[in-house]
Amino acid sequence: MNDSEREQALLTALTTEHFVLQTSRSATVTESVGRATIFLSLLSAALIGLGFVSGTGALVRPYLGAVLPTLVVTGVLTFLRLVQNTVENEVDLERMQRIRAYYHERFAAGQEFFIDAVSGGGTAQATWSAVGSRPGRAQLLLTTALMVGAVNALLFGLGVTLLTALAGLPAGPAIGVGSAVALLAFAAQFAYVARASTA
C-alpha cells in the first residue's frame, strides 16, 4: 500500500468514525431524555396518588412509606446512568473534535473549514465551543443528570423531614434538618458529576 492509498484508507476510517461518534452522541442524548422522562413521570404519578390519599389521613403515612423509597432508589439509579451518559457524550464530542482538527490541518489549512476544532485553548475549549459553551464546572449545573440530582436532593430532604417529624421533632426544626440534608445531597451529587466529567 503506497502513501496515497494509506491516506485514503485513513480518511475513510476517520469519516466512518466521525459518523459512528455522532450516532453514539445521538443515542446518549435520546437515552438521557427517555430516562429523565420516565423518572419525572413516576414522580408526577406519585404526587397525583398522594393527592388521592391525602383526604384519608390514615393512608398518607403508608403511602409515603412505600412511594418515597421507590422514588429515591429510582432517582439515584437514573442519576447514575445520566452521569454515565454525560461522560460518554463528552468523550464522543472530544473525539469528533480531534477528527475535525485533523481534517483542518490536513485538508483545509489556511481556510475557515473546521477552524473551531483548532482554536486556542486546546481540545477541551474546542469541544465546549462546539456546543456553544465555555469549559467549567458551572456548565455541569445545566446537565440532565444534575436536574435529576436536584429532584433527588428534594426527595432526600423531604424524607428526612418526614422521618424527623415522625420521631417527634417540631415542624420548624424538622424542615431545617430536611433542608440541610437536601443541600448536602445536591452538593454530593454535583461533586460526583464534577469528578466523573471530563470538563
Secondary structure as GFF3:
##gff-version 3
##sequence-region A 1 199
A	DSSP	alpha_helix	3	53	.	.	.	ID=ss1
A	DSSP	alpha_helix	57	107	.	.	.	ID=ss2
A	DSSP	three_ten_helix	115	118	.	.	.	ID=ss3
A	DSSP	alpha_helix	122	130	.	.	.	ID=ss4
A	DSSP	three_ten_helix	137	142	.	.	.	ID=ss5
A	DSSP	alpha_helix	144	166	.	.	.	ID=ss6
A	DSSP	alpha_helix	171	196	.	.	.	ID=ss7
###
